[in-house]
């Protein structure tokens, strides 16, 4: 069963589930937006991306985010996905993260985009 994120109940009062593609996208989102130390039983889980929100937007920030995201995805989801391409763009006051990945189980190529203002 692939649990839907954020956790909620379906109309029947049971834990809501999601298809594999949505579940993996949800897992990527959890890795990206969880700060290390936020989870008690997994203190190293996450990417630290949200700790950079108040940093000045620059090419250096984009490069740092790219390294953080690549490392976190490889560490926590390396058995589920293969990251083919990772683009981080800093434009004005927003940071755009685009991840092109292949789901190992189905060999389907997917694209996930995330955008945050900094």
N, C-alpha and C positions, 0 to 999 in steps of 0.2 A: 504494500500500500504506500502510495506517495502522498504524504500529508501536505495539504495546501498551506501556503504562507500568505499572510499571517494566520496563525491558528484560529480556527472558528468551527462552528458546527453547521452541518447541512440542514436541509428542511426536515429531515427525519430525526434530527437530534443526535446524529453521529458525527464523528470527526470527519471534516470535509477532506476529500482527496482531490488530486489533480493528475492530469496525464503526465507522462514522463518529461516531455519538453518543458511544460510549465513548471514542473517540480524542480528541474535542473536550473531553470532561470531563477526561481525563488531561492535556491541554494546559493547561486552566484550573488544575488542581492544580499543575502545574509552575510556572506563572507566579506563583501565590499563594505557594508555599513555597520559592521560590528567592530567595536574598538577592542584591541587586546586588553584583557583584564576585565572585560564586561561580563563574561561568563565564568561563574565560580568554578565549575569543574573542568573547564578548558580555558585556562588563563591566557594561552597564546593564540586562541582562535580569533580570526578577524584580520583586517588589512591595515587598520590605522588610517584609512582614507579620511574619515570624518575629523580627525585631529588636525588635518591640513586646511580645513575650511576657512580659517581666519588668517592664513598665510597670504602674502601678496601674490597675486596671480602673475605667473611668469613661465617662461620656457623651462626653467629649473624645476618649478613646481610640477609641471606636466611630466618631466622626466622622472621625478621622484615618485609621482603617482603611478607611472607606468611600471617602475620597478616593484613598488609595493603590491600592486594588483597582480602582476605576473607571478611574483613569489607566493602570495597568499592563495591564488587559484591553483597553482601547482601543488602546494603543500596540502590544502584541504580538499580539493576536488580533482586531483590528478588521476584518480582511479575511475572517475566518471566522465571527465571531459578532456579533450586535447585542445589547448588554445592554439589556434592557427594564426591569429592576428590580433593585435591589441593596439588601438589608437587612442591617444590622449591628446586632446586639444584644449588649449586655454584661449578663450576668445572673450574679450572685454571682462565681464565679471562672472562668467560661467566656465565650468570645467565639464567637458564632454568626454565620456569614456565609452568606446565602442569595442566590444569583444566579439570576435568571430571564432567560434569553437565547433568542435565535432563531438557529438555524444558518442561515447565509445560503444555503448550497447547497441545502438541502431545505425551508427556511422552516418547519421544525418548532420548536415552542417547547419548551424544556427547563428543568429546575430542577436546580441543583446546590447541595448544602448541605455546609458544612464547619464543624467545631466543634473548638476548641482551648481547653485550659485555660490561664489566665494567672495 
